[in-house]
Amino acid sequence: MTISKGIEREHTMKSLLAYAAPTIGVMVFISVYTMIDGIFVARYVNATALSAVNIFLPVYSLIFAIALMLGTGGSAIIAKKMGENKYQEARSNFTFIVCFGTVIGLLIMIFGLLFIRPLLELIGAGANEQLFNYTFSYAKILLIVSPLIIIQMMFETFFVTAGRPHLSLVITLIGGSANIVLDYVFIVIMNMGIEGAAIATAIGIAIPALIGIVYFLAAKKNPLHFSRPKADWKVILSCCINGSSEMVTNLSLSVVTVAFNLLMLKYIGVEGVAAVTIMLYLMMFLTPVFMGYSVGIAPIISYNYGNKNEKQLKRIFKSSMLVISISSVAVFGLSLLLGPFMIQFMVEKGSGVYHIAMDGFPIFCISFLFMGLNIFTSMLFTALSNGKVSAFISFLRTLVFVLTGLLVLPLILGVNGIWVAIPLAELLSLIVCAIFLFRNRKMYNYSNRDANI
């Protein structure tokens, strides 16, 4: 039994792009159907309902963070073991990680539903009664599918490790298409409001999660499939440490989103929260190429690191820096061109939310110039099993720099200071990433002048 040729072959820039393309497609499509979800809520319910979706985002980000930590951290460990020809150990670890993630999801579901009211009060849903009711209706449904959210997200990275990124794209397309169709059925036709949006999202999550379970149970010919799990808590610890940067990123998003919401409620009101929600949707739509590419090639980096193929690592690093740099400029240009149309598509032109979002977007989109290199650098160190550096970069980028900016800049610039916080954080993070890349280049041998694209 040999590992998929996709992960072990000698890679050029073209083959890296081809291998990462399905994962980029997954990320793009997830952002598209998430954005469409928001459009249905904004257009066919109201701005308060859209704000409720954003109020719940910190909790959703926590669930997502745990899944991403286990998925990316576990993927690096498993791909490295496959590179060392320890296939049975890799399969056993993979099965145990999935079981562990499922149990965590069940605990989140149970405790989330038990303490849902104080939880929603804590994250700002109590600003008014209508906002609380909308958030409550949305939250209770998504908390029920917490285990499936974790399973789905873990499988997105494990399909890549298994050499089946195209399958991940296909089942994501199926789940996302179901979400979009059901949004129309539940919200527009059946007039179910925000509950309809939540149910559609839950079904869209359940479909790929269940298909993934069936695949890994049945695909015995693939090097990575479910086998008898062995309780290995060191693997879970390594998984958590190695994937901690992704955990930090999403936990930070929870904290930062709460901070954004509270500041907007203070300076503008509920319409300001809706504008922030639109900005986050636009960011999810415009930047998945960065995360998709980084997640897509991370198992290749881990495999070659485990296989001690330094020549391949150098080639991958050089090609990736070029890909990310070009795509960063392209995304920035695209955001300037499409941003106004996308905002108008989500909310009615001339509305208060529209004007708030239009004022902030030109400032906010500057962050796209720096974001890609920061995401790739963090994922690179995760793939090289250096979770500490990856987590430190993510901690500074997504929490320290952003919160500092949100605390200081609005006092100086008012509402514009809220929008400036993200671009400034990304710029400062780019400097930190450059320092770490330079300091660790000899330890991992990913950079020198001998690498040919």
C-alpha positions in Angstrom: 0.0 0.0 0.0 1.4 3.4 -1.0 0.3 6.9 -0.3 -1.5 8.9 -3.0 0.8 10.1 -5.7 -0.5 13.6 -5.2 1.3 14.0 -1.9 4.5 12.2 -2.6 5.3 13.4 -6.1 8.0 16.0 -7.0 6.0 19.2 -7.0 6.3 22.3 -9.2 4.3 25.5 -8.9 1.8 24.1 -11.4 1.3 20.8 -9.5 1.0 22.6 -6.1 -1.7 24.8 -7.5 -3.5 21.8 -9.0 -3.3 19.9 -5.7 -4.5 22.9 -3.6 -7.2 23.9 -6.1 -9.9 21.6 -4.6 -9.2 22.9 -1.1 -9.3 26.5 -2.4 -12.6 25.6 -4.1 -13.9 24.2 -0.8 -13.0 27.4 1.0 -14.5 29.6 -1.7 -17.7 27.7 -1.9 -18.1 27.7 1.9 -17.7 31.5 1.9 -20.1 31.8 -1.0 -22.9 29.8 0.6 -22.2 31.5 4.0 -22.6 34.8 2.3 -25.8 33.8 0.5 -27.1 32.7 3.9 -26.5 36.2 5.2 -28.1 37.7 2.1 -31.3 35.7 2.7 -31.4 36.8 6.3 -30.7 40.4 5.5 -33.1 40.6 2.6 -36.0 38.4 3.8 -35.9 38.9 7.5 -34.2 42.1 8.7 -31.0 43.8 9.8 -31.5 42.8 13.4 -31.7 39.1 12.4 -28.4 39.6 10.5 -26.9 41.1 13.6 -28.1 38.1 15.6 -26.1 35.8 13.2 -23.0 37.9 14.0 -23.7 37.9 17.7 -23.6 34.1 17.7 -20.4 34.1 15.6 -18.1 33.9 18.6 -19.6 30.7 19.8 -19.6 29.2 16.2 -16.0 30.3 15.9 -15.1 28.5 19.1 -16.6 25.2 17.7 -14.9 25.9 14.4 -11.6 26.6 16.2 -11.6 23.3 18.0 -12.3 21.4 14.7 -9.6 23.3 12.9 -7.1 22.7 15.7 -7.7 19.0 15.7 -7.9 18.8 11.9 -4.7 20.8 11.0 -2.7 19.7 14.0 -3.7 16.1 13.5 -3.1 16.3 9.7 0.4 17.4 10.2 1.1 14.6 12.6 -0.6 11.9 10.4 1.0 13.1 7.2 4.5 13.1 8.9 3.9 9.5 10.0 2.9 8.5 6.6 6.1 10.1 5.3 7.9 7.9 7.8 6.0 4.8 6.5 4.1 4.4 9.8 0.8 3.8 8.1 -1.0 1.7 10.8 0.0 4.1 13.5 -1.3 7.0 11.4 -4.6 5.3 10.9 -5.0 4.5 14.5 -4.2 8.1 15.5 -6.6 9.4 12.9 -9.5 7.4 14.2 -8.8 8.4 17.8 -8.6 12.1 16.9 -12.0 11.9 15.1 -13.5 10.1 18.1 -12.1 12.7 20.5 -13.4 15.6 18.4 -16.9 14.0 18.3 -17.0 13.7 22.1 -15.9 17.4 22.4 -18.7 18.3 20.0 -21.2 16.4 22.2 -20.0 18.2 25.3 -20.4 21.6 23.6 -23.9 20.7 22.5 -25.0 19.6 26.0 -23.4 22.5 28.0 -24.3 25.0 25.3 -28.0 24.2 25.4 -28.0 24.0 29.2 -26.5 27.5 29.6 -27.7 29.1 26.4 -29.4 32.1 28.1 -26.5 33.3 30.2 -24.2 32.5 27.3 -26.1 34.8 24.9 -26.3 37.5 27.5 -22.5 37.4 27.9 -21.8 37.8 24.1 -24.1 40.8 23.7 -27.5 39.4 22.6 -29.3 41.2 25.4 -29.0 44.6 23.8 -32.7 44.4 23.1 -35.4 41.8 23.2 -35.8 41.3 19.5 -32.0 40.7 19.1 -32.0 38.2 21.9 -34.9 36.2 20.5 -33.4 36.0 17.1 -30.0 35.0 18.5 -31.7 32.4 20.7 -33.6 30.8 17.8 -30.5 30.7 15.7 -28.1 29.5 18.4 -30.1 26.5 19.7 -30.3 24.9 16.3 -26.6 25.2 15.5 -25.6 24.0 19.0 -27.5 20.8 18.3 -25.3 20.0 15.4 -22.0 21.0 17.1 -20.6 17.4 16.8 -21.2 17.4 13.1 -19.6 20.9 12.7 -16.4 19.5 14.2 -16.5 16.3 12.2 -17.1 18.2 8.9 -14.3 20.6 9.5 -11.8 17.9 10.5 -12.6 15.9 7.4 -11.9 18.9 5.2 -8.2 18.7 6.1 -8.1 14.9 6.5 -9.4 14.4 2.9 -6.4 16.4 1.7 -4.1 14.2 3.8 -5.7 11.1 2.4 -4.9 12.4 -1.1 -8.6 13.0 -1.9 -9.0 16.8 -2.0 -11.4 16.5 -4.9 -13.8 14.4 -2.8 -13.8 17.1 -0.2 -14.8 19.6 -2.8 -17.6 17.4 -4.2 -19.2 16.8 -0.8 -18.8 20.5 0.2 -20.6 21.4 -3.1 -23.4 19.0 -2.2 -23.8 20.3 1.3 -23.5 23.9 0.3 -26.0 23.6 -2.5 -28.5 22.0 -0.2 -28.0 24.9 2.2 -28.7 27.5 -0.5 -31.8 25.7 -1.8 -33.1 25.2 1.7 -32.5 28.8 2.5 -34.9 29.8 -0.3 -37.4 27.1 0.7 -37.4 27.8 4.5 -36.9 31.6 4.5 -38.7 32.8 1.3 -41.3 30.2 0.6 -42.1 28.9 4.1 -41.4 32.2 5.9 -39.6 30.5 8.7 -37.3 33.5 9.3 -34.0 33.1 11.1 -34.9 29.6 12.3 -35.2 28.6 8.6 -31.6 29.9 8.0 -30.3 27.9 11.0 -32.0 24.7 9.9 -30.7 25.1 6.3 -27.2 25.6 7.7 -27.5 22.6 10.0 -28.5 20.3 7.1 -25.7 21.7 4.9 -23.2 20.8 7.6 -24.7 17.3 8.3 -24.5 16.1 4.7 -20.7 16.4 4.2 -20.1 15.2 7.7 -22.1 12.0 7.3 -20.7 11.3 3.8 -17.2 11.7 5.2 -18.0 9.2 8.0 -19.2 6.6 5.4 -16.2 7.2 3.2 -13.5 6.7 5.9 -15.4 3.6 7.1 -15.6 2.0 3.6 -12.4 3.2 1.9 -10.1 0.4 3.1 -7.9 0.7 0.0 -6.9 4.3 0.8 -3.9 4.5 3.2 -6.0 6.7 5.5 -9.2 5.2 6.8 -10.9 4.3 10.1 -9.3 1.5 12.0 -9.3 0.3 15.6 -8.5 3.5 17.7 -5.8 3.4 20.3 -6.2 5.9 23.1 -3.0 8.0 22.8 -3.3 11.2 24.8 0.2 12.3 23.8 -1.1 12.4 20.2 -4.1 14.6 21.3 -1.7 16.9 23.2 0.6 17.1 20.2 -2.4 17.7 18.0 -3.6 20.5 20.2 -0.1 22.1 20.5 0.5 21.8 16.7 -2.9 23.1 15.7 -2.9 25.7 18.4 -2.3 28.6 16.0 -5.6 27.8 14.1 -7.3 27.5 17.5 -5.9 30.8 18.6 -7.0 32.5 15.3 -10.6 31.4 15.7 -10.8 32.0 19.4 -9.4 35.4 18.8 -12.0 36.0 16.1 -14.6 35.3 18.8 -13.1 37.9 21.2 -12.5 40.4 18.4 -16.1 40.0 17.0 -17.5 40.7 20.5 -15.3 43.8 20.7 -16.3 45.0 17.2 -20.0 44.5 18.1 -19.8 46.3 21.4 -17.9 49.2 19.8 -20.4 49.4 17.0 -23.3 49.3 19.4 -21.6 52.2 21.3 -20.8 54.4 18.3 -23.7 53.6 15.9 -26.1 51.0 17.2 -27.5 47.7 15.8 -26.9 48.9 12.2 -23.2 49.1 13.0 -23.2 45.5 14.0 -25.0 44.6 10.8 -22.3 46.5 8.8 -19.5 44.6 10.7 -21.3 41.3 9.8 -21.3 42.3 6.1 -17.6 43.1 6.3 -16.9 39.7 7.8 -18.9 38.0 5.0 -17.0 39.9 2.4 -13.7 39.0 4.0 -14.7 35.3 4.0 -15.6 35.7 0.3 -12.4 37.4 -0.8 -9.7 35.6 1.2 -10.4 31.8 1.0 -7.7 31.4 -1.6 -5.1 32.2 1.1 -6.4 29.6 3.6 -7.4 27.1 0.9 -3.9 27.1 -0.6 -2.2 27.0 2.8 -4.4 24.1 4.1 -4.2 22.4 0.7 -0.4 22.1 0.6 0.2 21.7 4.4 0.1 17.9 4.2 2.7 17.9 1.4 5.0 20.0 3.5 4.5 17.7 6.5 5.1 14.6 4.4 8.3 15.9 2.9 9.5 17.1 6.3 8.9 13.6 7.7 10.6 12.2 4.6 13.6 14.6 5.0 13.2 15.8 1.4 14.8 19.3 1.8 15.1 19.9 -1.9 11.3 19.5 -2.2 10.7 21.7 0.8 12.7 24.5 -0.7 10.9 24.3 -4.0 7.5 24.3 -2.2 8.4 27.3 -0.1 9.7 29.4 -3.0 6.7 28.6 -5.2 4.2 29.3 -2.4 5.7 32.7 -1.5 5.2 33.7 -5.1 1.7 32.3 -5.4 0.6 34.1 -2.1 2.2 37.4 -3.1 0.5 37.5 -6.5 -2.9 36.4 -5.1 -2.7 39.0 -2.3 -2.4 41.9 -4.9 -5.1 40.3 -7.0 -7.5 40.0 -4.1 -6.9 43.6 -3.0 -7.6 44.8 -6.5 -10.7 42.6 -6.8 -12.0 43.9 -3.4 -11.8 47.5 -4.7 -13.7 46.6 -7.8 -16.3 44.3 -6.4 -16.7 45.5 -2.8 -19.4 48.2 -3.5 -21.5 45.8 -5.7 -21.3 43.0 -3.0 -22.4 45.4 -0.3 -25.3 46.6 -2.4 -26.2 43.0 -3.1 -26.4 42.2 0.6 -28.3 45.3 1.8 -30.5 47.9 0.1 -28.6 50.8 -1.5 -29.1 54.0 0.5 -29.9 52.3 3.8 -28.0 53.2 7.0 -26.2 49.8 7.0 -25.2 50.3 3.4 -23.6 53.7 4.1 -21.8 52.4 7.2 -20.3 49.5 5.3 -19.4 51.6 2.3 -17.5 54.0 4.5 -15.5 51.2 6.2 -14.8 48.9 3.3 -12.0 50.9 1.5 -10.1 51.0 4.7 -10.8 47.4 5.7 -9.7 45.9 2.4 -6.1 47.2 2.7 -5.6 44.2 5.1 -5.9 41.8 2.1 -2.4 42.9 0.9 -0.8 41.4 4.0 -3.2 38.7 5.2 -2.2 36.0 2.8 1.5 35.9 3.7 0.5 35.9 7.4 -1.9 33.0 7.0 0.7 31.0 4.9 3.5 31.6 7.4 1.4 30.4 10.3 0.3 27.3 8.4 3.9 26.6 7.3 5.1 26.3 10.9 2.1 24.2 11.8 3.0 21.8 8.9 6.6 21.7 10.2 5.2 20.7 13.6 6.3 23.9 15.3 3.0 24.8 16.8 4.6 27.3 19.3 5.8 29.7 16.6 2.6 29.3 14.6 0.5 30.0 17.7 2.6 33.0 18.7 2.1 34.5 15.2 -1.6 33.9 15.3 -1.9 35.2 18.9 -0.2 38.5 18.0 -2.0 38.8 14.6 -5.6 38.0 15.6 -5.8 39.1 19.2 -3.0 41.4 20.6 -2.6 43.7 17.6 -6.3 43.9 16.8 -7.6 44.4 20.4 -4.9 47.1 21.0 -6.0 48.8 17.8 -9.7 48.6 18.8 -8.9 50.0 22.3 -6.7 52.9 21.0 -7.7 53.9 17.5 -11.4 54.7 18.0 -10.4 57.2 20.7 -8.3 59.0 18.1 -10.2 58.4 14.8 -13.7 57.6 16.0 -15.6 55.0 13.9 -12.8 55.0 11.3 -10.5 53.7 14.0 -12.6 50.5 14.2 -12.0 49.9 10.5 -8.2 50.7 10.7 -7.6 48.1 13.4 -7.5 45.1 11.1 -5.2 46.5 8.4 -2.8 47.8 11.0 -2.8 44.4 12.8 -2.0 42.6 9.5 0.8 44.9 8.7 2.4 44.5 12.1 2.0 40.7 11.8 3.7 40.7 8.4 6.8 42.1 10.1 6.7 39.4 12.8 6.3 36.7 10.2 9.3 38.0 8.2 11.4 37.8 11.4 10.4 34.2 12.1 10.9 33.1 8.5 14.4 34.5 8.5 15.4 33.1 11.9 14.1 29.6 11.2 15.3 29.2 7.6 18.4 27.1 8.5 16.6 25.0 11.1 14.0 23.7 8.6 16.0 24.3 5.4 13.0 25.6 3.5 14.7 28.6 1.9 17.9 29.1 -0.1 18.8 30.1 -3.7 19.1 26.6 -5.0 15.4 25.9 -5.1 14.0 26.0 -8.6 10.3 26.6 -9.4 
